[in-house]
Amino acid sequence: MSVHLRPMGVTLAALGAMLLGGCASQQFSLGGSSPEPVAVQPAAAPLPASIPAADLVGRWGLAAYHKEEDRARTEAAARAQCRQPYNIGRGPRGGVIMHLADQAQPTELSLKGGPDGKNYIGLGEEPAGGQRDREIVAFDGRVLITRFADPEVAGRYGTSVYVRCSAEVTPARKGAAKKG
């Protein structure tokens, strides 16, 4: 090939490759019906939790355990914490006000249902069961047991036991007369 034809050959080869690439992306039909277009599925709507957020609002004694055999002892320890309760507030958007792991300021969190049938507490914009969520292990209205979804965080914090504080168990008020 002469020196003058070599650049033209490279250009024609590149042009041919582009044309063949364009043909490969086209669908040709030799009669019959054309294939149906594939419908794009919208993002799945989050599943609702089976526990309403309002059921978690209130004052709770809080303790945690790492070994399942410590659960009963930890529930008693949580009950004793009602003198200094952990408050779960009602959020302005219908969630609950609680702390995320390693966060000093409480945040509004949502209750979310997972595709696995479990309930989670976490940021509303994240899918259920995400790294920053807590799984609700058990809830009977009086005792709430949660575990962080992130194994590293769960290893540090353990399984949390919240025991609802009754109305009679309130911190002593300053200057209140003692019954004798």
TORDODREN-74220 format. One record per residue (C-alpha): residue number from 1; residue in three letters; x, y, z. Coordinates in steps of 0.02 Angstrom, whole numbers, always signed. Example, Ala and Ser with C-alpha at 12.3 -4.5 7.8 and 13.67 -1.06 7.14 Angstrom:
! TORDODREN-74220
ATOM|1|ALA|+615|-225|+390
ATOM|2|SER|+684|-53|+357
//
This chain:
! TORDODREN-74220
ATOM|1|MET|+0|+0|+0
ATOM|2|SER|+70|+169|-44
ATOM|3|VAL|+106|+300|+86
ATOM|4|HIS|-37|+409|+18
ATOM|5|LEU|-169|+272|+29
ATOM|6|ARG|-129|+212|+205
ATOM|7|PRO|-218|+357|+298
ATOM|8|MET|-369|+336|+184
ATOM|9|GLY|-374|+149|+225
ATOM|10|VAL|-371|+183|+412
ATOM|11|THR|-510|+311|+393
ATOM|12|LEU|-617|+190|+290
ATOM|13|ALA|-588|+50|+417
ATOM|14|ALA|-642|+162|+560
ATOM|15|LEU|-795|+221|+463
ATOM|16|GLY|-842|+41|+423
ATOM|17|ALA|-827|-8|+607
ATOM|18|MET|-941|+134|+658
ATOM|19|LEU|-1071|+85|+528
ATOM|20|LEU|-1068|-97|+582
ATOM|21|GLY|-1083|-43|+764
ATOM|22|GLY|-1237|+59|+719
ATOM|23|CYS|-1313|-90|+629
ATOM|24|ALA|-1284|-203|+778
ATOM|25|SER|-1390|-90|+888
ATOM|26|GLN|-1537|-92|+766
ATOM|27|GLN|-1670|-227|+767
ATOM|28|PHE|-1731|-287|+600
ATOM|29|SER|-1890|-384|+574
ATOM|30|LEU|-1923|-497|+426
ATOM|31|GLY|-2111|-483|+443
ATOM|32|GLY|-2225|-529|+585
ATOM|33|SER|-2255|-420|+734
ATOM|34|SER|-2123|-309|+807
ATOM|35|PRO|-2065|-349|+984
ATOM|36|GLU|-2156|-262|+1125
ATOM|37|PRO|-2056|-123|+1207
ATOM|38|VAL|-1992|-167|+1379
ATOM|39|ALA|-2085|-69|+1513
ATOM|40|VAL|-1975|+17|+1640
ATOM|41|GLN|-2035|-20|+1815
ATOM|42|PRO|-2047|+130|+1931
ATOM|43|ALA|-1952|+119|+2096
ATOM|44|ALA|-2049|+15|+2220
ATOM|45|ALA|-2140|+117|+2352
ATOM|46|PRO|-2078|+86|+2528
ATOM|47|LEU|-2176|-43|+2623
ATOM|48|PRO|-2268|+18|+2778
ATOM|49|ALA|-2214|-50|+2946
ATOM|50|SER|-2338|-156|+3042
ATOM|51|ILE|-2301|-49|+3196
ATOM|52|PRO|-2365|+131|+3194
ATOM|53|ALA|-2238|+263|+3244
ATOM|54|ALA|-2359|+328|+3376
ATOM|55|ASP|-2341|+163|+3470
ATOM|56|LEU|-2157|+202|+3504
ATOM|57|VAL|-2179|+380|+3567
ATOM|58|GLY|-2151|+395|+3754
ATOM|59|ARG|-2027|+371|+3894
ATOM|60|TRP|-1921|+213|+3896
ATOM|61|GLY|-1793|+132|+4009
ATOM|62|LEU|-1647|+78|+3899
ATOM|63|ALA|-1511|-53|+3918
ATOM|64|ALA|-1418|-169|+3799
ATOM|65|TYR|-1344|-344|+3794
ATOM|66|HIS|-1225|-441|+3683
ATOM|67|LYS|-1269|-620|+3734
ATOM|68|GLU|-1446|-689|+3717
ATOM|69|GLU|-1437|-767|+3891
ATOM|70|ASP|-1422|-589|+3962
ATOM|71|ARG|-1589|-533|+3890
ATOM|72|ALA|-1696|-556|+4048
ATOM|73|ARG|-1566|-471|+4160
ATOM|74|THR|-1552|-328|+4034
ATOM|75|GLU|-1741|-304|+4032
ATOM|76|ALA|-1737|-281|+4221
ATOM|77|ALA|-1591|-159|+4203
ATOM|78|ALA|-1689|-61|+4072
ATOM|79|ARG|-1839|-51|+4187
ATOM|80|ALA|-1727|+24|+4321
ATOM|81|GLN|-1673|+160|+4198
ATOM|82|CYS|-1846|+239|+4201
ATOM|83|ARG|-1778|+362|+4330
ATOM|84|GLN|-1679|+434|+4184
ATOM|85|PRO|-1785|+383|+4034
ATOM|86|TYR|-1741|+387|+3851
ATOM|87|ASN|-1876|+491|+3767
ATOM|88|ILE|-1940|+442|+3596
ATOM|89|GLY|-2031|+592|+3526
ATOM|90|ARG|-2156|+615|+3385
ATOM|91|GLY|-2076|+683|+3227
ATOM|92|PRO|-2153|+825|+3126
ATOM|93|ARG|-2167|+712|+2971
ATOM|94|GLY|-2248|+566|+3061
ATOM|95|GLY|-2091|+474|+3115
ATOM|96|VAL|-2005|+459|+3283
ATOM|97|ILE|-1864|+564|+3355
ATOM|98|MET|-1719|+450|+3404
ATOM|99|HIS|-1530|+445|+3390
ATOM|100|LEU|-1436|+364|+3247
ATOM|101|ALA|-1282|+265|+3295
ATOM|102|ASP|-1137|+377|+3345
ATOM|103|GLN|-1241|+537|+3329
ATOM|104|ALA|-1260|+659|+3473
ATOM|105|GLN|-1414|+746|+3401
ATOM|106|PRO|-1578|+652|+3382
ATOM|107|THR|-1653|+639|+3208
ATOM|108|GLU|-1825|+601|+3141
ATOM|109|LEU|-1828|+419|+3089
ATOM|110|SER|-1962|+321|+2998
ATOM|111|LEU|-2036|+152|+3033
ATOM|112|LYS|-2017|+47|+2876
ATOM|113|GLY|-2076|-125|+2825
ATOM|114|GLY|-1949|-235|+2739
ATOM|115|PRO|-1980|-358|+2597
ATOM|116|ASP|-1929|-492|+2722
ATOM|117|GLY|-2081|-451|+2831
ATOM|118|LYS|-1974|-369|+2965
ATOM|119|ASN|-1993|-192|+3033
ATOM|120|TYR|-1853|-64|+3036
ATOM|121|ILE|-1820|+107|+3111
ATOM|122|GLY|-1711|+220|+3005
ATOM|123|LEU|-1696|+364|+2886
ATOM|124|GLY|-1850|+374|+2775
ATOM|125|GLU|-1754|+405|+2613
ATOM|126|GLU|-1653|+243|+2632
ATOM|127|PRO|-1723|+70|+2592
ATOM|128|ALA|-1777|-40|+2737
ATOM|129|GLY|-1636|-141|+2812
ATOM|130|GLY|-1502|-15|+2762
ATOM|131|GLN|-1337|+3|+2854
ATOM|132|ARG|-1402|+141|+2969
ATOM|133|ASP|-1566|+54|+3012
ATOM|134|ARG|-1616|-39|+3169
ATOM|135|GLU|-1715|-199|+3149
ATOM|136|ILE|-1860|-215|+3270
ATOM|137|VAL|-1827|-388|+3341
ATOM|138|ALA|-1978|-389|+3457
ATOM|139|PHE|-2114|-270|+3512
ATOM|140|ASP|-2264|-306|+3623
ATOM|141|GLY|-2314|-127|+3669
ATOM|142|ARG|-2219|-136|+3834
ATOM|143|VAL|-2047|-198|+3779
ATOM|144|LEU|-1958|-147|+3618
ATOM|145|ILE|-1802|-242|+3565
ATOM|146|THR|-1695|-177|+3421
ATOM|147|ARG|-1531|-222|+3338
ATOM|148|PHE|-1429|-116|+3217
ATOM|149|ALA|-1423|-186|+3040
ATOM|150|ASP|-1238|-144|+3019
ATOM|151|PRO|-1141|-289|+3099
ATOM|152|GLU|-999|-174|+3154
ATOM|153|VAL|-1119|-54|+3242
ATOM|154|ALA|-1219|-199|+3315
ATOM|155|GLY|-1056|-270|+3383
ATOM|156|ARG|-1022|-108|+3476
ATOM|157|TYR|-1197|-68|+3538
ATOM|158|GLY|-1269|-242|+3558
ATOM|159|THR|-1456|-276|+3560
ATOM|160|SER|-1555|-133|+3637
ATOM|161|VAL|-1697|-166|+3757
ATOM|162|TYR|-1822|-25|+3786
ATOM|163|VAL|-1948|-48|+3927
ATOM|164|ARG|-2095|+74|+3930
ATOM|165|CYS|-2095|+178|+4088
ATOM|166|SER|-2260|+179|+4179
ATOM|167|ALA|-2342|+343|+4232
ATOM|168|GLU|-2305|+308|+4416
ATOM|169|VAL|-2118|+296|+4389
ATOM|170|THR|-2063|+476|+4371
ATOM|171|PRO|-1904|+562|+4425
ATOM|172|ALA|-1919|+642|+4597
ATOM|173|ARG|-1958|+827|+4586
ATOM|174|LYS|-1850|+949|+4680
ATOM|175|GLY|-1934|+1006|+4838
ATOM|176|ALA|-2068|+870|+4832
ATOM|177|ALA|-2122|+811|+5003
ATOM|178|LYS|-2072|+633|+5045
ATOM|179|LYS|-2207|+516|+5107
ATOM|180|GLY|-2159|+445|+5273
//
